[in-house]
Amino acid sequence: MCGIVGAVAQRNIVSVLIEGLRRLEYRGYDSCGVAVLAGGEPKRARSVARVADLDEQVRETRLEGVTGIAHTRWATHGAPVTDNAHPIFSRNELAIVHNGIIENYETLRDMLRGKGYEFISQTDTEVIAHLIQSLYSGDLFAAVREATGHLHGAYAIAVLHKSQPDTVVGARQGSPLVVGLGEGENFLASDALALAGSTDRFMFLEEGDVCELTLEKVRVFDRDGKPAARDVRQVAAYGGAVELGPYRHFMQKEIFEQPRAISDTIPQSDVFDASLFGETAPKAFAEIDSLLILACGTSYYSGLTAKYWLESIAKIPTQVEIASEYRYRDSVPNPKSLVVVISQSGETADTIAALKHAQSLGHKHTLSVCNVATSAMVRMTELSFLTHAGREIGVASTKAFTTQLVALFVLAATLGKMRGNISAKQEADYIRQLRHLPAALNSVLALEPQIIAWSEEFSRKENALFLGRGLHYPIALEGALKLKEISYIHAEAYPAGELKHGPLALVTEAMPVVTVAPNDALLEKLKSNIQEVRARGGQLYVFADADTKIVNDEGLHVIRMPEHYGLLSPILHVVPLQLLAYHTACSRGTDVDKPRNLAKSVTVE
């Protein structure tokens, strides 16, 4: 989502700020900007286009400075127009960039208007700018600390003031912020990735922290106003530019990177060992009697898939909840339940908030499944399992999803082994099947030409249904989500048995119905559901395993999957759904990697 970069240096820092924004583009944004102290005044450039446009503005105006802040904004309060783009100024003396949402901004705005402050934007950020300016009396650090005491909501901010030209102050509450340490220069960012190439030494700020950066030092105070020592960690943030190579979009590249990502995520061990999840995992796993999975979006669907595995393999009761809903209802906590949070970035605001809520209810054991080792979520949980998807640029997740599924299958098998529910032979079979996944996926990716032919037909549609049964129902959900995310075609998914309970009313010749058809115990039931659609004139597009005996016919289009893959079949069947969404979007001419209104890392509720 929104991205922050800040720096205090003895060199022109604008190129570092712009490069930092480029590295954060993958998060999604609709405006961007940079501000520096130049000639004793804050000066800025802002754009409602891409960072490349901002860079061009900066070069044309020769914007330079040794102290600066920069931002990519995903609109919350106020439309994506230049006046609402960050950095936001207060009386041409103070500049601020902000991630998050201030919930009491209306009350603060009315108070500040009473003090004579004029509001130019529609953002809640301008409230913070004027509030800090109203409290400023020569010490920016003190003014920010005092101002944060009046803010309700989530924020990460970076602030500079013309009266302190060698200082940047930052603060965080509910939104990530890291300090990068250099030699004679220091940095601030919402993601360590933004500072790759400038430093590899980072301090990860904690909730309520306020920090001050100058050329030679960084000081941090905690939420109680006391000096705080934060550990310095060396992080080799993958810094090189990510190249498209022969692919049209990053999403296509990332779909084809899945065999490698999955291979990197599969443990090298020949057995399922609890220590894969952390040193204390053997003891923690022995104490639990159930699981509670919390996640949003695509990660939520990986949790729904895992529920089938956990209850089938490990025989352990599993509940899956949408993280953004969990903490806003009365629930019955079970201290013996393992809370599993799933997130690609590890910074998903709703999931972090749900994790905190679960911990406040007395849930002792927590586990994160995440792609970023330095993320807030990994630091907050007792246990963790890191996926190795690598950097994912496309907003619509692909390789992050399939690597999450691998991680969750390993969890199910590990718990199954510990609980005595799988034999040594089954364990060996699962290991073998996991290791064969990359080769099996390459065979699925070879289906791309057939899927392209289908996508040309789909591109002319405005609605679609996706069907799956059992273990593959969540995969149908994920397929529908991918299609709507990047092609803007309205798509819904249902358990195939639910067709007759309402959705069948939508089926006509104009409604494509995508069906996931593995050769499992529910195949014959699924075939009956397929006939229900055909009887109503619906057009069926079926991804069928080779031995299902489902063949092409009038109104029935079939792409044959290379092999049936048992319990791991969802990992294979989701890939053609990703390709279908991708090529349909290409045919419709949408912005595949940066779909409208969406962001990669959702850091606000």
Secondary structure as GFF3:
##gff-version 3
##sequence-region A 1 605
A	DSSP	beta_strand	3	8	.	.	.	ID=ss1
A	DSSP	alpha_helix	14	24	.	.	.	ID=ss2
A	DSSP	three_ten_helix	25	27	.	.	.	ID=ss3
A	DSSP	beta_strand	31	38	.	.	.	ID=ss4
A	DSSP	beta_strand	41	47	.	.	.	ID=ss5
A	DSSP	alpha_helix	51	61	.	.	.	ID=ss6
A	DSSP	beta_strand	67	73	.	.	.	ID=ss7
A	DSSP	three_ten_helix	82	84	.	.	.	ID=ss8
A	DSSP	beta_strand	88	90	.	.	.	ID=ss9
A	DSSP	beta_strand	94	102	.	.	.	ID=ss10
A	DSSP	alpha_helix	105	114	.	.	.	ID=ss11
A	DSSP	alpha_helix	125	135	.	.	.	ID=ss12
A	DSSP	alpha_helix	140	148	.	.	.	ID=ss13
A	DSSP	beta_strand	153	161	.	.	.	ID=ss14
A	DSSP	beta_strand	168	173	.	.	.	ID=ss15
A	DSSP	beta_strand	178	181	.	.	.	ID=ss16
A	DSSP	beta_strand	186	189	.	.	.	ID=ss17
A	DSSP	three_ten_helix	192	195	.	.	.	ID=ss18
A	DSSP	beta_strand	201	204	.	.	.	ID=ss19
A	DSSP	beta_strand	210	213	.	.	.	ID=ss20
A	DSSP	beta_strand	218	221	.	.	.	ID=ss21
A	DSSP	beta_strand	232	234	.	.	.	ID=ss22
A	DSSP	alpha_helix	250	256	.	.	.	ID=ss23
A	DSSP	alpha_helix	258	265	.	.	.	ID=ss24
A	DSSP	three_ten_helix	274	277	.	.	.	ID=ss25
A	DSSP	alpha_helix	281	287	.	.	.	ID=ss26
A	DSSP	beta_strand	290	295	.	.	.	ID=ss27
A	DSSP	alpha_helix	297	309	.	.	.	ID=ss28
A	DSSP	pi_helix	310	314	.	.	.	ID=ss29
A	DSSP	beta_strand	318	322	.	.	.	ID=ss30
A	DSSP	alpha_helix	323	326	.	.	.	ID=ss31
A	DSSP	beta_strand	337	343	.	.	.	ID=ss32
A	DSSP	alpha_helix	349	360	.	.	.	ID=ss33
A	DSSP	beta_strand	366	370	.	.	.	ID=ss34
A	DSSP	alpha_helix	376	380	.	.	.	ID=ss35
A	DSSP	beta_strand	383	386	.	.	.	ID=ss36
A	DSSP	alpha_helix	399	418	.	.	.	ID=ss37
A	DSSP	alpha_helix	424	445	.	.	.	ID=ss38
A	DSSP	alpha_helix	448	458	.	.	.	ID=ss39
A	DSSP	beta_strand	463	468	.	.	.	ID=ss40
A	DSSP	three_ten_helix	470	472	.	.	.	ID=ss41
A	DSSP	alpha_helix	473	487	.	.	.	ID=ss42
A	DSSP	beta_strand	490	495	.	.	.	ID=ss43
A	DSSP	three_ten_helix	496	501	.	.	.	ID=ss44
A	DSSP	three_ten_helix	503	506	.	.	.	ID=ss45
A	DSSP	beta_strand	512	517	.	.	.	ID=ss46
A	DSSP	alpha_helix	523	535	.	.	.	ID=ss47
A	DSSP	beta_strand	539	545	.	.	.	ID=ss48
A	DSSP	beta_strand	556	561	.	.	.	ID=ss49
A	DSSP	three_ten_helix	566	568	.	.	.	ID=ss50
A	DSSP	alpha_helix	569	588	.	.	.	ID=ss51
###
